[in-house]
Amino acid sequence: KYGVWSIVGIVITVLLYFFLSKELPKDVNRLPFFVGLIVLDLYLWSSIKKFVFVYHKFFIYLISVLYWFPVFALLGIATSTFFIDFFSLNQVFRAYLFGIILVVFIAKLVPLFFLFLNDVYRLVCFLMHIIIPSKRRIYTEEFKNSRSKFIRQIGLVTGGLFLGTLLTGMFKWAYDFKIWRHEIKLPNLPNSFNGMKIVQISDMHLGSMATKSALTDAVKMINDLNPDVIFFTGDLVNYATSEALRFKDVLRELKAEQGIYTVLGNHDYGEYRQWDTAEEKEDNMQELFSFYNDLGWRLLNNENVIFKEADGEIALVGVENWGAHPRFPKKGDLRKAMQGTEKADVKLLLSHDPSHWSSVVLPEKYDIDIAFSGHTHGMQFGIEIPGIKWSPAKYMYKRWAGLYDNKNNGKTQYLYVNRGLGVIGYPGRIGILPEITLMKLVN
């Protein structure tokens, strides 16, 4: 029996490897993660199958199929890519298929935790049986022990509740947009710009956007704020510019008196899929440039634009993606982008990855008043209530959501990390809602 499962595991691993290397080369290093999930799947199934097989055959088949759906789905996806182009599949279908696979796997981790506790208890009982023979009854009747059954049942119930929460995050909270309002005092701000309203959005990831109506709602909320200027800080798509095309008419409705400005995020370069030729990849980038041009959005690639009034200037600086993690591109050239901003009273920076602020802007003492970033999504999971702000993102990024400041020689510099408008990976949100930022500048 174990030999058969070993062969099945090897086949799945090989197919997943070829799928990832062929279609999603950036994700090949996640193969051990997938294999680990399948091993844990087998571990959990070995424990609960004795409960499953007491039902009628119909329910046995039904429960078995539902349980193994994620593995079957991964196997089917990996196999099908030998015959069809993975990216020819409907992008919403792709997003939700991977989302459901991920959700079911994650939900299984909860009963696995309780199962582990139960097995530790069984191990202790077994050791007591070996060390103290008089305790033999404890081990031999362990499975019937009410505490053991209770732990198993709690694990299954908790896993079910967790699954329900993850599904709610997919179908409700993913597009429950929240407006975060901030007022920033800049002593050097010219009077002509006093009260300037900036709306920042980030990380739309339109390849995962389920419906146009969700984005339409966000656009209406933004326009109702009557922004003077709109900043979009990158990651328009997941894999390719084509994912954004069906949303062009919706995005065209965004309005701001002084324009809409954007920069590139790590996903915008087309690095997360395999292209047949270098020319095809370059065509993808040119399509993105044309997309922004058609919308009338100004893409800032290591360059700046100056807002001028009679009493002063604001420089808006935009850089290409720069991430401290080796996995992300380091294309941003802040020195180049700052050229010509020397006379500006206030300097604002658009930079997708907040690690750029920590690794370049502050250490190299760039004269930036406010940097606007995104990228982290707040991990799309966490707790944000009065007095508590937590997400697993904090273990990867020192500055992962909201407003941060740095005081140096009497001057305060700010970084704002937007929680993102869209989703990727898990197509939902729990606790960290999609964000529209309204920032008002005052002197």
Secondary structure, 3 states (H helix, E strand, C coil): CHHHHHHHHHHHHHHHHHHHHHHCHHHHHHHHHHHHHHHHHHHHHHHHHHHHCCCCHHHHHHHHHHHHHHHHHHHHHHHHCCCCCHHHCCHHHHHHHHHHHHHHHHHHHHHHHHHHHHHHHHHHHHHHHHHCHHHHHHHHCHHHCHHHHHHHHHHHHHHHHHHHHHHHHHHCHHHCCEEEEEEEECCCCCHHHCCEEEEEECCCCHHHCCCHHHHHHHHHHHHHCCCCEEEECCCCCCCCHHHHHHHHHHHCCCCCCCCEEECCCHHHHCCCCCCCCHHHHHHHHHHHHHHHHHHCCEECCCEEEEEEECCEEEEEEECCCECCCCCCCECCCHHHHCCCCCCCCEEEEECCCCHHHHHHHCCCCCCCCEEEECCCHHHHECEEECCEEECHHHHCCCCCCEEEEEEECCEEEEEEECCCCCCCCCCCCECCCCEEEEEEEEC
